[in-house]
Amino acid sequence: MAEALEPDRIEGAPHPRETHEILGQNRAQAAFLEAFNTGRLHHGWLMTGPRGVGKATLAWQIARFLISQPAHSGPSLFGDDPAPAKTLAISPDNPVSHRIAAMSEPRLFLLRRPTDEKTGKLKTVISVDEVRRLKNFFSLSATDGGRRVVIVDTADEMNVQAANALLKLLEEPPENVTLLLISHQPSRLLPTIRSRCRELRCHPLPPEEMALALAAAGAQNDANPVILAALAAGSVGEAMRLTTLDGLKTYQYIIDLMQAAPGLDRQRALALAETAVGAKNVPRYDLLLDLLDLLLSRMARAGVSGPPVIEAAKGEAGLFSRLSNCPPHAREWANLQQSLSTRVRHGRAVNLDPAALILDMLLKMDQTAGTLAQNQ
């Protein structure tokens, strides 16, 4: 039997519900714990921050914590207040932890993109039909008593109808229900959804915590954690992807390739592009697109603030010093990044050949390098 597809799992890493230790998000944990202990527990929480920094892991930790608590714990009107909780951590041996790990906890609902029964592939959005399933969950879970939790992973993937349906729940939430909305791009959510949630901001991890988090996730990685943190922008999820897909070696290859610009070696560029061809190489395709976008971003930043203090690849600083050494250069690379981003969205929408799209991006970068060289 094929393993179920999970849109909220990073390939090669444990699912967030299986991770009990959170690194680098002490402030967010403390903010939620304070709200709980002081009786100011909001019914809607928006977990924000860059992709892969631990938002989902925090949401699952909060879910375990809330479900394991009595329904009406918190300050009492009669002076018999329970002792304040000192941590959100719940033992992996707790029955709630076991049920959540097995996805059999009746007081937890996970709202995420489902699998299309006809194609066997994940749907591209969370539809209103998925949100409507919450009505049945609320009616059944209410009979069990206790707190109930809904995790939305991610709220960014709801279509308009689903977002409006969820908004109604946020406006009139059932008793003892807490909704945890995970969002990588909260600015794209309905303003009314954001206004009805309290935000918990998760931040990128520094190199030392990145190394610990990767080790805890079981990643086999001997890369310099400082370099990995720089390229992954402090995201454990992105670091896992870079590790499992040889992202550091690929970025080094791209930097080496660009050293010849203007005058790119087309054969080497084509060889790189062809590694993204085929259904089995879709993750590789996504990685190449992201790495090229990252290079353009770092190139533009270098033109304003100078070469990076930490090189993400050998020779990167020298390349940036040559191709992006002033604000006008920065604008050129930023404009190219924007135009190529539009090109990528269109190319993916019409199923353009991956190799053709990657090669086109590299050639346009080479062309821009030539233009800048002529203007110096």
C-alpha positions in Angstrom: 0.0 0.0 0.0 1.4 3.4 -1.0 2.4 5.8 1.8 -0.1 8.7 2.1 1.1 12.0 0.7 1.6 14.7 3.3 1.9 18.3 2.0 3.2 19.4 5.4 6.1 17.0 5.5 9.6 17.9 4.3 11.2 15.0 2.4 13.8 13.3 4.5 12.7 14.9 7.8 10.4 13.8 10.6 6.9 15.2 10.4 6.4 18.2 12.7 4.0 16.1 14.9 6.8 13.7 15.5 9.2 16.4 16.7 9.0 17.2 20.5 12.0 19.6 20.8 11.8 23.1 19.3 15.0 25.2 18.9 15.2 29.0 18.6 11.6 29.9 19.2 11.6 30.6 23.0 10.0 33.9 22.6 7.0 32.5 20.8 6.6 29.7 23.3 6.8 32.1 26.2 4.1 34.4 24.7 1.7 31.5 24.3 2.4 30.1 27.7 1.8 33.5 29.3 -1.5 33.9 27.5 -2.6 30.5 28.8 -1.5 31.0 32.4 -3.2 34.4 32.6 -6.5 33.3 31.2 -6.0 35.4 28.0 -5.9 32.4 25.6 -7.1 33.7 22.2 -9.2 31.4 20.1 -7.1 32.1 16.9 -3.4 32.1 16.6 -1.4 33.0 13.4 2.0 31.3 13.3 4.2 33.4 11.0 7.8 33.5 9.9 10.0 32.1 7.0 9.3 28.7 5.7 10.9 25.9 7.6 11.8 27.7 10.9 9.6 25.6 13.1 6.1 27.1 12.9 4.4 23.7 12.3 6.5 22.1 15.0 5.4 24.8 17.5 1.8 24.4 16.4 1.9 20.6 17.1 3.6 21.3 20.5 0.8 23.7 21.4 -1.8 21.2 20.3 -0.4 18.4 22.5 -0.2 20.9 25.4 -3.8 22.2 25.1 -5.4 18.8 24.6 -3.6 17.4 27.6 -4.9 20.2 29.8 -8.3 20.3 31.6 -10.9 22.2 29.6 -11.2 25.0 32.1 -7.7 25.3 33.4 -6.5 28.8 34.1 -7.4 31.5 36.7 -10.4 30.8 38.8 -13.0 33.1 40.2 -12.9 31.2 43.5 -9.3 31.6 44.3 -8.3 28.0 43.7 -6.1 28.8 40.7 -4.1 25.8 39.4 -0.3 26.1 39.4 0.8 27.9 36.2 2.2 25.7 33.5 6.0 26.2 33.2 6.5 24.6 29.8 4.5 23.7 26.7 6.4 20.4 26.4 4.5 17.2 26.8 6.2 13.9 27.2 6.3 11.6 24.2 5.0 8.9 26.5 1.9 10.9 27.3 -1.2 9.2 25.8 -2.1 12.4 24.0 1.3 12.4 22.3 0.8 8.8 21.2 -2.7 9.5 19.8 -1.5 12.7 18.0 1.6 10.8 16.5 -0.8 8.2 15.2 -3.3 10.8 13.9 -6.0 9.3 16.1 -6.6 12.1 18.5 -10.4 12.8 18.3 -10.0 16.4 19.6 -7.5 17.4 16.9 -8.3 18.4 13.3 -5.6 18.9 10.7 -6.7 21.1 7.8 -4.4 20.7 4.9 -4.4 20.0 1.1 -6.0 16.6 0.5 -5.1 14.0 -2.1 -7.2 14.0 -5.3 -8.9 10.6 -5.4 -8.9 10.4 -9.2 -5.2 11.3 -9.8 -3.6 10.2 -6.5 -1.8 13.6 -6.4 -2.1 16.4 -3.9 -4.5 19.1 -4.7 -3.1 22.5 -5.2 -5.4 24.3 -2.7 -7.4 23.8 0.4 -11.0 24.0 -0.8 -14.2 25.1 1.0 -15.2 21.4 1.2 -12.3 20.7 3.5 -13.2 23.6 5.8 -16.8 22.4 5.9 -15.6 19.1 7.4 -14.8 21.1 10.5 -18.6 21.3 11.3 -18.7 17.5 11.7 -15.5 17.6 13.8 -16.9 20.1 16.2 -20.1 18.2 16.6 -18.4 14.9 17.3 -15.5 16.2 19.4 -17.9 18.2 21.7 -19.2 15.0 23.1 -15.8 14.1 24.4 -15.4 17.3 26.4 -12.1 19.0 26.9 -10.2 21.4 24.6 -10.2 21.0 20.9 -7.6 22.2 18.4 -7.5 22.8 14.7 -4.2 23.1 12.8 -4.3 24.8 9.4 -1.1 24.0 7.5 -0.9 26.2 5.6 -3.5 29.0 5.7 -1.7 30.4 2.6 -3.1 27.5 0.5 -6.8 28.2 1.1 -8.7 29.4 -1.8 -11.0 32.4 -1.4 -14.1 30.3 -0.6 -12.2 28.3 2.0 -10.7 31.4 3.6 -14.2 33.0 3.9 -15.6 29.8 5.5 -12.7 29.7 8.0 -13.3 33.4 8.8 -16.8 32.6 9.9 -15.4 30.2 12.4 -12.9 32.8 13.7 -15.8 35.2 14.1 -17.9 32.8 16.1 -15.6 30.0 17.4 -17.1 27.0 19.3 -16.4 26.8 23.0 -13.0 25.4 24.0 -11.7 25.5 20.4 -8.2 26.9 19.5 -7.3 27.4 15.8 -3.6 27.4 14.9 -3.0 28.9 11.5 0.4 28.4 9.9 1.4 31.0 7.3 4.6 31.7 5.4 3.1 34.8 3.8 0.6 36.3 6.1 0.3 39.5 4.0 -1.6 37.4 1.4 -4.3 36.3 3.9 -7.6 38.1 4.2 -7.0 41.2 6.5 -10.1 40.1 8.5 -8.4 36.7 9.2 -5.3 38.4 10.4 -7.2 40.8 12.6 -9.0 37.9 14.3 -5.9 36.1 15.2 -3.0 36.8 17.6 0.3 36.5 15.9 3.1 34.2 17.1 6.3 35.2 15.1 8.9 32.5 14.6 12.4 33.6 13.6 15.3 32.2 11.6 17.8 30.0 13.5 21.4 31.0 14.0 24.1 28.5 12.8 24.6 26.8 16.2 20.9 26.1 16.7 20.6 25.1 13.0 23.2 22.4 13.5 21.4 21.1 16.6 18.0 21.1 14.8 19.4 19.2 11.9 21.0 16.6 14.2 17.7 16.2 16.0 16.0 15.6 12.7 18.5 12.9 11.9 20.1 14.7 8.9 23.4 13.3 7.8 25.2 16.5 7.2 28.9 17.5 7.4 28.5 21.0 5.9 29.7 24.0 7.7 26.6 25.1 9.7 27.5 28.8 9.2 27.4 28.4 5.4 24.3 26.2 5.5 22.5 28.7 7.7 23.4 31.6 5.4 22.2 29.7 2.3 19.1 28.4 4.0 18.3 31.9 5.6 18.0 30.2 9.0 15.3 27.8 7.9 15.7 24.2 9.1 13.3 23.0 6.5 15.3 24.6 3.7 18.6 23.3 5.2 17.1 19.8 5.2 16.2 20.2 1.5 19.6 21.5 0.7 21.2 18.6 2.5 19.1 15.9 1.0 19.3 17.3 -2.6 23.0 18.2 -2.6 22.0 21.9 -2.6 25.4 23.2 -1.5 27.2 21.4 -4.3 24.6 22.6 -6.8 25.0 26.2 -5.7 28.8 25.9 -5.9 28.3 24.6 -9.5 26.2 27.7 -10.3 28.8 30.1 -8.8 31.6 28.3 -10.7 29.5 28.5 -13.9 28.9 32.3 -13.5 32.6 33.0 -13.0 32.8 32.9 -16.8 30.1 35.5 -17.3 29.8 37.2 -19.6 30.6 34.3 -21.8 28.8 31.4 -20.1 29.9 27.9 -21.0 26.6 26.8 -22.7 27.4 23.1 -22.5 28.0 23.2 -18.8 24.8 25.3 -18.4 22.8 22.8 -20.4 24.2 19.9 -18.4 23.0 21.6 -15.2 19.6 22.3 -16.8 19.0 18.7 -17.9 19.3 17.5 -14.3 15.9 18.9 -13.8 14.2 16.9 -16.5 11.7 14.1 -15.8 9.0 13.4 -13.2 11.4 12.0 -10.7 13.5 15.2 -10.8 10.7 17.6 -9.8 12.3 18.3 -6.4 15.6 19.0 -8.3 13.8 21.3 -10.6 12.3 23.3 -7.7 15.7 23.4 -6.0 17.4 24.8 -9.1 14.7 27.5 -9.6 15.1 28.5 -5.9 18.9 28.6 -6.0 18.9 30.8 -9.1 16.5 33.1 -7.5 18.6 33.1 -4.3 21.7 34.0 -6.3 19.9 36.9 -7.9 18.8 38.1 -4.5 22.2 37.9 -3.0 23.7 39.6 -6.1 21.3 42.5 -5.8 22.0 42.8 -2.0 25.8 42.8 -2.7 25.4 45.8 -4.9 24.0 47.8 -2.0 25.8 46.5 1.0 28.9 44.9 -0.4 29.8 41.2 -0.8 28.5 38.9 1.9 30.6 38.4 5.0 29.9 34.7 4.9 30.3 33.1 1.5 27.7 30.5 0.7 30.0 29.1 -2.0 33.7 29.4 -2.7 34.4 32.4 -5.0 31.0 34.0 -4.3 32.3 37.2 -2.8 34.7 37.7 -5.7 31.9 37.1 -8.3 29.7 39.7 -6.6 32.5 42.2 -6.4 33.0 41.9 -10.1 29.3 41.8 -11.2 27.5 43.8 -8.6 29.6 46.5 -7.0 27.3 49.5 -6.9 23.6 50.4 -6.5 23.0 50.7 -10.2 24.2 47.1 -10.6 22.0 46.1 -7.7 18.9 47.5 -9.5 19.8 45.6 -12.6 20.0 42.3 -10.8 16.8 43.1 -8.8 14.9 43.9 -12.0 16.2 40.7 -13.5 15.0 38.7 -10.5 11.6 40.2 -10.8 11.3 39.5 -14.5 12.6 36.0 -14.2 10.2 35.3 -11.4 7.3 36.2 -13.7 8.9 34.1 -16.4 9.1 31.1 -14.1 5.4 31.4 -13.0 4.3 31.5 -16.6 6.7 28.7 -17.6 5.4 26.4 -14.9 1.7 27.3 -15.7 2.2 26.2 -19.3 4.4 23.2 -18.5 7.5 24.6 -20.3 10.3 22.2 -20.5 12.3 22.4 -17.3 15.7 22.3 -19.1 14.6 25.1 -21.4 13.4 27.3 -18.5 16.6 26.8 -16.5 18.9 27.4 -19.5 16.9 30.5 -20.4 17.4 31.9 -16.8 21.2 31.3 -16.9 21.5 32.9 -20.4 19.6 36.0 -19.3 21.9 36.2 -16.2 24.9 36.0 -18.6 23.4 38.7 -20.8 22.9 41.0 -17.9 26.5 40.4 -16.8 27.6 41.4 -20.4 25.5 44.6 -20.3 27.0 45.6 -17.0 30.5 45.0 -18.3 29.9 47.2 -21.3 28.6 50.0 -19.2 31.6 50.1 -16.8 
